Amino acid sequence: MNKRSFIKSLAVLGFSTGSIFKGKAAPKSILDLDFNAPDIWDQVRASYKLKPDYINLENGYYCFLPEETLEKYLQHLRDVNYHASSYMRTVQWDNKAKSAAAVAKLVGASPEEVVLTRNTTESIDLIISGYPWEKGDEAIVSNQDYGSLLNMFELAERRYGIQVNRIDIPMHPQNDEEVVAVYEQAITPKTKLMMVPHIVNITGHILPVKKIADMAHSHGVEVMLDGAHAVGHFDFNISELNCDYYGSSLHKWLSVPLGCGMLYVKKGKSQKIKPLLAPYELDQKTLLNLNHTGTHPVSTDLAVLDAIEFQNKMGSKRKEERLRYIQKYWSDQVRDLPGVVVNTPLEPKRSCGIGNVGIEKIEPNEMAKILMDKYKIYTVGINGSGVRGCRISPNVYTSENDIDQFVRAIKEMSGNA
């Protein structure tokens, strides 16, 4: 076989001469891993191509793909490119619906309640912008909510004449009722909608969202959950949360390629929301009425199934336990150190993989810079909304050795070495 024929045969199989596996054996498929083996997390770590320049403790923005999912995604790109318009005009919508149905199954929703979007911001902005607001209506948000979503509520204030009331989420609550009470005290007879983070993106605080939703509904207030960091992170059933609307980014903890999110709208509620962009067919009676964005990267839709396969083999509960273990592994070691402030609740059920830690004598951005420049640890500084520190978001590939290096750095930076 000549070189040209060999390269052509590789392309047919979905590989290229630029493969990241060139010169080494590809890692085992997630389907072949033995999750009863004592070295299972070393096996999982080998499923990722890790950048050797630094330890990545900022997976919250974007959890990059394990190699197996990445290779399948590249094959989807090749396949769509190969079929071109014939794919786009025939099966793209059916395939997107299959992927959305798989996401719905993963989170415990029915297929007609979930659509794929590009991210959490798009999902939640669709609800904020299309909500049947009347002048004088009120909404409740928190100062710890994601900035872009708060900006969308400000736009709604300008456009519709509504009033948005902000609360502060207790950082270290003594019990669930303390959190619920803060939201309840902000309700007035004019309150229509409440936005609540399922998990606070800057601290990793998991809120008692079902209790909040039950309370809000008792006052006739609808609840929209920001689950940007929830899907693929910790195990939950969305139908048990009693929320009305839910948005998440699948390119975070589920490790779908960049630019994929989900929107959940409880059955029977989508028709009250006005679409942001006109769909092909106006006034559809399903959630698809809100889901039109024009031509988009359909290869990402296909990769959703591969990411879910990886997640399911690992097991949502097993993954949650590993992520919580890694977070507790570092936070328990530094929580009581002089000059160190952990901005994440101590009680295990109130957090999972994300944590936040600050050093009293160092500004957060400077802290992140020192961690990178001196210790080769990548994080992100957070300074606002009552939170002062670096967000620490490992992933399942993160090892105890990685965390030992991070703990050593915190001790040295805070004068506790």
NORMOFEN-V74305 format. One record per helix or strand. SS is the DSSP state (alpha for helix, beta for strand). FROM is the first residue (numbers start at 1). LEN is the number of residues. If there is no record, write none. Layout:
ss: <SS,SS>
from: <FROM,FROM>
len: <LEN,LEN>
This chain:
ss: <alpha,alpha,alpha,beta,beta,alpha,alpha,alpha,alpha,beta,alpha,beta,alpha,beta,alpha,beta,beta,beta,alpha,beta,alpha,beta,beta,alpha,alpha,alpha,alpha,beta,alpha,beta,alpha,beta,beta,beta,alpha>
from: <3,30,40,55,58,67,85,92,111,114,120,138,147,163,176,191,199,206,209,222,238,245,261,270,287,298,316,340,348,354,364,377,380,387,400>
len: <11,3,6,2,1,17,4,16,3,4,11,5,14,5,10,7,1,1,10,5,3,5,5,3,4,17,19,3,3,6,10,2,5,7,14>
